[in-house]
Amino acid sequence: MVERFNGRIAEVPATTRFDSYQSLEQTITRDVQVCNQHIPQKALGHIAPI
């Protein structure tokens, strides 16, 4: 689960050009929320962690 998330996060700065640090920070914060609240995890019985 963590490895998949780390892979997604690593792709963000590699594939997106950000105008500012704040923009990068907002994007990563949003991605963390999506991963924790919306993406079902097989190990958790196909429910989101939070």
C-alpha positions in Angstrom: 0.0 0.0 0.0 2.7 2.5 1.0 4.9 1.5 -2.0 2.1 2.2 -4.5 1.4 5.6 -2.8 5.1 6.5 -2.9 5.2 5.6 -6.6 2.2 7.9 -7.3 3.8 10.8 -5.3 7.1 10.4 -7.0 5.4 10.8 -10.4 3.9 14.1 -9.5 7.0 16.3 -9.7 8.4 14.3 -12.5 5.4 14.8 -14.8 4.0 18.2 -13.7 5.5 21.6 -13.8 4.5 23.7 -10.7 4.5 27.5 -10.6 5.3 27.6 -6.9 6.1 25.5 -3.9 2.6 26.2 -2.6 1.1 24.7 -5.8 3.3 21.5 -5.3 2.3 21.3 -1.6 -1.4 21.6 -2.4 -1.2 18.9 -5.1 0.6 16.5 -2.8 -1.8 17.3 0.1 -4.8 16.6 -2.2 -3.2 13.3 -3.4 -2.7 12.1 0.2 -6.3 12.9 0.9 -7.5 11.0 -2.2 -5.3 8.0 -1.3 -6.5 7.9 2.3 -10.2 8.6 1.7 -11.2 7.4 -1.8 -8.9 4.7 -3.1 -10.0 1.2 -1.8 -7.2 -1.0 -0.5 -7.3 -4.7 -1.1 -5.6 -5.4 2.3 -8.4 -3.6 4.1 -11.2 -5.5 2.4 -11.5 -3.1 -0.5 -12.3 -0.1 1.7 -10.5 3.2 2.0 -8.1 3.5 5.0 -10.0 6.5 6.5 
